[in-house]
Amino acid sequence: MATPDFSQRRRHIRQKKQLQLLRRLWQFLTVSALTALLLWCSQWQEWYLRSPEQVVVLGNRYIPAPQLQAVIPVSYPQSIFQIDPQAIATHLRTVAPVEQVVVSRSVLPARLTVEIKERLPVAVSSRQGRVGFLDKDGVWLPQTSYPSTIPIPALTVLEPSDRPIPYWTQLYSQLLNSPVPIQQVDARHLQNLILVTELGIIHCGSYRPEVFTAQLQAIANLRQLPSTIDRQIISFYDLRDPTAPIAQTTKSQR
């Protein structure tokens, strides 16, 4: 009575092993087919970037698209799957005058879309003998970073020993609201911020945000000086105390 049971178990075990073998064979064939398909797809010519024309630049106002396309680290031809959008965005922020970059890729057709926000120059400033621009955040970029057609800012900034002005962002936001156009900001000496305006040279002393707004208004009040005053003999206006402006003339002692 035990023999049939034993033969049945052996047959059952043999069938189970055959099923496992078939399952493994099917899995192997499936993985191989998928691998071959992916390999074929990766080599499909329609999924390759072959020229900078396949890179679409959006959001640029002053920087020509070819200028940005030229610095994108892509080796043509290159599979769209080999491109890292985040790496391209990081690279562009370091080599181009842009503050925000979003890079996306599409497969059919193969294309890169680069959406940027430019750093717009708000002041002319030189560092290490090179002429460049400052943006609203105080980021300095050489003039060669921009096309020659970009509008040149009316404001000139003299920085302390080729270093950024630590309070530039707040200072610039206040300058935007100045009732008198500021032509030049001389911040080379931390103890005395000097402004050049159409009314003359203004000494403000150490920059204090809470006082600077009043100093700007005091500059506007200089328009009300009597016409009998000869402005030609005024070397500068001392507005360290905006409530008591002092006109320093060439005939007086500092």
Secondary structure, 3 states (H helix, E strand, C coil): CHHHHHHHHHHHHHHHHHHHHHHHHHHHHHHHHHHHHHHHHHCCHHHEECCHHHEEEECCCCCCHHHHHHHCCCCCCEEHHHCCHHHHHHHHHHHCCEEEEEEEEECCCCEEEEEEEECCCCEEEEECCEEEEECCCCCEEEHHHCCCCCCCCCCEEECHHHCCCCCHHHHHHHHCCCCCCEEEEECCCCCCCEEEECCEEEECCCCCHHHHHHHHHHHHHHHHCCCCCCHHHEEEEECCCCCCCEEEECCCCC
